[in-house]
Amino acid sequence: MDVSYWSQKIHVNMFLYILGLVPLWFTFRWYRESKKVPNKEDKYVYITGCDSGFGNLLARHLDKLGFPVIAGCYTEKGEDELKKIASDRLTTVHIDVSDSESVSKAAAAIEALVGQKGLWAVVNNAGVALPSGPTDWLTIEDYKAMIAVNLCGVIDVTLSVLPHVKKAKGRVVNVASVFGRISPFGGPYCVSKYGVESFNDSLRLNMIPFGIKVACIEPGFFKTNVTDTGMMKNNLRKLWDRLPQDVKNDYGPGFLKRSLDKLDHRFNQLTDKDLMKVVSCMEHAITAVHPRTRYSVGWDAKLFWLPMSYMPSCISDRLFIQDGLKKLYAP
């Protein structure tokens, strides 16, 4: 009997066995992740950035599900609009996550509200995306301002309520971005989100002995204020106008127009209007008995950005240059 024949047959059978285990694994994972925590009416959830976007939608969604929600808003208008459409279970607090005094005041109000029950979950959702542009268009102050919100704000808010989360053995949910995995453009946004990813990972390990679960949400491009093309274009124009002439000369007179055109094309191509995809992941991180450690959300995140992040830099750099930069820098 030919040995190679039997060797080939064994390899084929092993492959079929492994292939057969795949649906079993997904069935097991679905069953495990479908279990929900009980007594939701006693589980307080604190969310930052509830004026608009994901935070606003999550606050309203959890309120409808019966959770007592503490919605952190930056503006009075945001607070008033939420109160009008939510039940009495929802409480609003003013918070500027970049201001430690404001964070402490919000934490004191939360402590008085939750008492000995503790805080079931904190969702660090507040964030900004501007200013954004080529690195040599920006100043250190541009970096500091965004990092103060997107990274230091996440850390400050988490530390301010962590003792109450420990009491409840609850959850910390950090909204990062798929651009905390890969940096296809310059500026402080990716820098800040890489920092959130790192903080999330270290916190997750540190909190395991206390029974706290830490999850990271990594959205791709979704249609929110963060990805508003009008605001993005105005941002680029302002950055261009303040540049020294020698830097403008480096880029050439047609660079700004080509950048604006490229921005329109790219955002129209990639942005997803269904914000519930992200909110559903946030909900699962809060309500599931066994939440995931990471939620990558959006077809672009799963099929393009994450695979790109695993590629060697020499390959991803080449793809980004071919896709965009050569066209932008063309005379």
C-alpha positions as CSV (number, residue, x, y, z in Angstrom):
1,M,0.0,0.0,0.0
2,D,1.3,3.4,-0.9
3,V,2.4,5.3,2.3
4,S,1.8,8.7,0.6
5,Y,-1.8,7.8,-0.1
6,W,-2.5,7.1,3.6
7,S,-0.6,10.2,4.7
8,Q,-2.7,12.3,2.3
9,K,-5.9,10.7,3.6
10,I,-5.0,11.3,7.2
11,H,-4.3,15.0,6.4
12,V,-7.6,15.3,4.6
13,N,-9.5,13.7,7.5
14,M,-7.8,15.9,10.1
15,F,-8.7,19.0,8.0
16,L,-12.4,17.8,7.9
17,Y,-12.4,17.2,11.7
18,I,-11.1,20.7,12.3
19,L,-13.5,22.2,9.9
20,G,-16.3,20.4,11.6
21,L,-15.3,21.9,15.0
22,V,-15.6,25.5,13.7
23,P,-19.5,25.6,13.7
24,L,-19.4,23.9,17.1
25,W,-17.1,26.6,18.5
26,F,-19.3,29.4,17.2
27,T,-22.4,27.7,18.6
28,F,-20.7,27.4,22.0
29,R,-19.5,31.0,21.9
30,W,-23.0,32.2,21.0
31,Y,-24.6,30.3,23.8
32,R,-22.0,31.4,26.3
33,E,-22.2,35.1,25.3
34,S,-26.0,35.1,25.2
35,K,-26.3,34.9,29.0
36,K,-27.4,38.2,30.6
37,V,-26.8,39.6,34.0
38,P,-29.8,39.6,36.3
39,N,-31.4,42.5,38.3
40,K,-30.6,45.2,35.7
41,E,-32.9,47.7,37.6
42,D,-30.2,47.8,40.4
43,K,-27.2,48.2,38.0
44,Y,-26.1,51.8,37.5
45,V,-24.3,52.6,34.3
46,Y,-22.3,55.8,33.9
47,I,-21.6,57.0,30.3
48,T,-19.6,59.9,29.2
49,G,-20.1,61.9,26.0
50,C,-23.9,61.6,26.0
51,D,-24.6,64.9,24.1
52,S,-24.6,63.1,20.8
53,G,-23.5,60.0,18.8
54,F,-22.8,56.7,20.4
55,G,-23.1,57.9,24.0
56,N,-26.5,59.5,23.4
57,L,-27.9,56.5,21.7
58,L,-26.5,54.1,24.3
59,A,-28.0,56.1,27.2
60,R,-31.4,56.1,25.6
61,H,-31.1,52.4,24.7
62,L,-30.1,51.2,28.2
63,D,-32.8,53.4,29.7
64,K,-35.4,51.6,27.6
65,L,-33.9,48.2,28.7
66,G,-34.5,49.2,32.4
67,F,-31.0,50.2,33.5
68,P,-30.6,53.2,35.7
69,V,-28.4,55.4,33.5
70,I,-26.1,58.2,34.6
71,A,-25.5,60.3,31.5
72,G,-22.4,62.5,31.5
73,C,-23.0,65.5,29.2
74,Y,-20.7,68.4,28.3
75,T,-23.4,70.9,27.5
76,E,-26.7,71.9,29.3
77,K,-28.4,71.5,26.0
78,G,-27.3,67.8,25.9
79,E,-28.7,67.3,29.4
80,D,-32.0,68.9,28.7
81,E,-32.6,67.0,25.4
82,L,-31.9,63.7,27.1
83,K,-34.2,64.4,30.0
84,K,-37.0,65.2,27.7
85,I,-37.0,61.8,25.9
86,A,-35.8,59.5,28.7
87,S,-37.5,58.0,31.7
88,D,-37.0,59.0,35.4
89,R,-34.4,56.2,35.6
90,L,-31.9,58.4,33.7
91,T,-29.9,61.0,35.6
92,T,-27.7,63.5,33.9
93,V,-24.4,65.0,35.2
94,H,-22.3,67.8,33.7
95,I,-18.8,66.7,33.0
96,D,-15.8,68.0,31.1
97,V,-13.5,64.9,31.0
98,S,-10.4,67.1,30.3
99,D,-11.0,69.0,33.6
100,S,-10.1,66.9,36.8
101,E,-12.3,69.2,39.0
102,S,-15.3,68.5,36.8
103,V,-14.5,64.8,36.8
104,S,-14.3,64.8,40.6
105,K,-17.6,66.7,41.0
106,A,-19.3,64.1,38.7
107,A,-17.8,61.3,40.7
108,A,-19.1,62.8,44.0
109,A,-22.6,63.0,42.5
110,I,-22.4,59.4,41.4
111,E,-21.2,58.2,44.8
112,A,-24.3,59.9,46.4
113,L,-26.5,58.3,43.9
114,V,-25.3,54.7,43.8
115,G,-24.5,54.3,47.5
116,Q,-23.5,50.9,48.8
117,K,-24.8,49.2,45.6
118,G,-21.8,50.4,43.7
119,L,-21.5,51.3,40.1
120,W,-22.1,48.4,37.7
121,A,-20.4,50.0,34.6
122,V,-18.5,53.0,33.4
123,V,-18.4,53.6,29.7
124,N,-15.7,56.0,28.6
125,N,-17.2,57.2,25.4
126,A,-16.3,61.0,25.3
127,G,-13.8,61.9,22.6
128,V,-12.8,64.4,19.9
129,A,-11.2,63.9,16.5
130,L,-10.0,67.5,15.7
131,P,-7.5,68.9,15.0
132,S,-6.3,66.3,12.5
133,G,-3.8,66.6,9.7
134,P,-0.2,66.0,8.6
135,T,2.1,65.9,11.6
136,D,4.1,68.9,10.6
137,W,1.0,71.0,10.3
138,L,0.3,70.7,14.0
139,T,1.7,72.0,17.3
140,I,2.3,70.3,20.6
141,E,-0.7,72.2,22.0
142,D,-2.9,70.4,19.4
143,Y,-1.6,67.1,20.7
144,K,-2.1,68.1,24.3
145,A,-5.7,69.2,23.8
146,M,-6.8,66.0,22.2
147,I,-4.9,63.7,24.5
148,A,-6.4,65.5,27.5
149,V,-9.9,64.4,26.3
150,N,-9.3,61.1,24.5
151,L,-6.7,59.5,26.8
152,C,-6.3,61.5,30.1
153,G,-10.0,61.9,30.3
154,V,-10.5,58.1,30.0
155,I,-8.0,57.5,32.7
156,D,-9.3,60.3,35.0
157,V,-12.9,59.2,34.8
158,T,-12.1,55.5,35.3
159,L,-10.0,56.2,38.4
160,S,-12.6,58.6,39.8
161,V,-15.3,55.8,40.0
162,L,-13.2,52.6,40.1
163,P,-13.8,52.1,43.9
164,H,-17.5,52.0,43.2
165,V,-17.1,49.6,40.2
166,K,-15.1,47.3,42.6
167,K,-18.0,47.3,45.0
168,A,-20.3,46.0,42.3
169,K,-17.7,43.8,40.6
170,G,-18.8,45.5,37.5
171,R,-17.5,46.6,34.1
172,V,-15.2,49.2,32.5
173,V,-15.9,49.8,28.9
174,N,-13.5,52.0,26.9
175,V,-14.3,53.3,23.5
176,A,-11.0,53.3,21.5
177,S,-10.9,53.0,17.7
178,V,-9.6,50.7,15.1
179,F,-7.1,53.5,14.7
180,G,-5.7,52.5,18.0
181,R,-4.4,49.5,16.1
182,I,-3.1,51.2,12.9
183,S,-2.1,54.8,12.0
184,P,-3.0,55.6,8.4
185,F,-3.0,59.4,9.0
186,G,-1.1,61.9,11.0
187,G,-2.0,63.9,14.1
188,P,-3.0,63.2,17.7
189,Y,-6.1,61.0,17.2
190,C,-4.3,57.7,16.5
191,V,-1.8,58.6,19.2
192,S,-4.5,59.1,21.8
193,K,-6.4,55.9,20.8
194,Y,-3.2,53.8,20.9
195,G,-2.9,55.1,24.5
196,V,-6.5,54.0,25.3
197,E,-5.7,50.5,24.0
198,S,-2.7,50.3,26.3
199,F,-4.6,51.6,29.3
200,N,-7.4,49.2,28.6
201,D,-5.1,46.2,28.5
202,S,-3.2,47.1,31.6
203,L,-6.4,47.8,33.5
204,R,-8.0,44.6,32.4
205,L,-5.1,42.6,33.8
206,N,-5.0,44.6,37.0
207,M,-8.7,44.2,37.7
208,I,-9.0,40.5,37.2
209,P,-8.4,39.7,40.9
210,F,-11.3,42.0,41.8
211,G,-13.8,40.4,39.5
212,I,-14.0,43.5,37.2
213,K,-14.3,42.9,33.5
214,V,-12.7,45.4,31.1
215,A,-13.8,45.7,27.5
216,C,-12.5,47.7,24.6
217,I,-14.8,48.9,21.7
218,E,-12.9,49.5,18.4
219,P,-15.3,51.1,15.8
220,G,-14.3,51.8,12.2
221,F,-15.8,54.7,10.3
222,F,-19.3,55.6,11.5
223,K,-21.3,58.7,10.7
224,T,-21.1,60.8,13.9
225,N,-19.9,64.3,14.7
226,V,-16.3,62.8,14.9
227,T,-16.5,61.9,11.2
228,D,-18.5,65.0,10.0
229,T,-16.8,65.9,6.6
230,G,-17.8,69.6,6.9
231,M,-16.0,69.9,10.2
232,M,-13.0,67.9,8.9
233,K,-12.7,70.2,5.8
234,N,-12.9,73.4,8.0
235,N,-10.2,71.9,10.2
236,L,-7.9,71.3,7.2
237,R,-8.4,74.8,5.9
238,K,-7.7,76.4,9.2
239,L,-4.5,74.3,9.7
240,W,-3.4,75.2,6.1
241,D,-4.1,78.9,6.6
242,R,-1.9,79.1,9.7
243,L,1.1,77.3,8.1
244,P,4.3,79.1,7.4
245,Q,4.8,79.8,3.7
246,D,7.9,77.5,3.6
247,V,5.8,74.5,4.8
248,K,3.1,75.4,2.2
249,N,5.8,75.4,-0.5
250,D,6.9,71.9,0.6
251,Y,3.4,70.5,-0.1
252,G,2.6,72.5,-3.2
253,P,-0.3,74.8,-4.1
254,G,-2.7,72.0,-5.1
255,F,-2.2,69.8,-2.0
256,L,-5.1,71.3,0.0
257,K,-7.7,70.9,-2.8
258,R,-6.6,67.3,-3.5
259,S,-6.8,66.5,0.3
260,L,-10.3,67.9,0.5
261,D,-11.5,66.0,-2.5
262,K,-9.9,62.8,-1.2
263,L,-11.5,63.3,2.2
264,D,-15.0,63.5,0.6
265,H,-14.4,60.4,-1.5
266,R,-13.0,58.3,1.3
267,F,-15.6,59.2,3.9
268,N,-18.5,58.7,1.5
269,Q,-17.0,55.3,0.7
270,L,-16.3,54.1,4.2
271,T,-18.7,55.7,6.7
272,D,-21.5,53.5,8.1
273,K,-24.7,55.1,9.2
274,D,-25.9,52.3,11.5
275,L,-24.7,53.5,14.9
276,M,-26.6,50.6,16.6
277,K,-23.8,48.3,15.5
278,V,-21.5,50.0,18.0
279,V,-24.2,50.5,20.6
280,S,-25.1,46.8,20.5
281,C,-21.5,45.9,21.2
282,M,-21.4,48.4,24.1
283,E,-24.7,46.9,25.4
284,H,-23.2,43.4,25.3
285,A,-20.1,44.5,27.1
286,I,-22.3,45.8,29.9
287,T,-25.1,43.2,30.1
288,A,-23.4,39.9,29.1
289,V,-22.3,37.5,31.9
290,H,-19.3,36.7,29.7
291,P,-18.4,39.8,27.6
292,R,-15.6,39.9,25.1
293,T,-12.4,41.7,25.8
294,R,-12.5,43.5,22.4
295,Y,-15.3,44.4,20.0
296,S,-14.1,45.4,16.5
297,V,-17.1,47.0,14.9
298,G,-17.9,47.8,11.2
299,W,-17.0,46.0,8.0
300,D,-14.1,48.3,7.3
301,A,-12.6,47.6,10.7
302,K,-12.9,43.8,10.3
303,L,-12.1,43.4,6.6
304,F,-9.6,46.1,6.0
305,W,-8.0,48.0,8.9
306,L,-7.4,45.1,11.3
307,P,-5.9,42.9,8.6
308,M,-3.7,45.9,7.6
309,S,-2.6,46.3,11.2
310,Y,-1.2,42.7,11.2
311,M,0.8,43.2,8.0
312,P,4.5,44.1,8.1
313,S,5.1,47.8,8.1
314,C,6.9,47.7,4.7
315,I,3.7,46.3,3.1
316,S,1.1,48.5,4.9
317,D,3.2,51.6,4.3
318,R,3.4,50.8,0.6
319,L,-0.4,50.3,0.3
320,F,-1.1,53.6,2.1
321,I,1.3,55.5,-0.1
322,Q,0.0,54.0,-3.3
323,D,-3.6,54.6,-2.2
324,G,-3.3,58.2,-1.2
325,L,-0.1,60.0,-0.7
326,K,1.3,59.8,-4.2
327,K,-1.9,61.3,-5.6
328,L,-1.9,64.0,-3.0
329,Y,1.7,65.0,-3.6
330,A,1.4,64.9,-7.4
331,P,2.3,68.3,-8.9
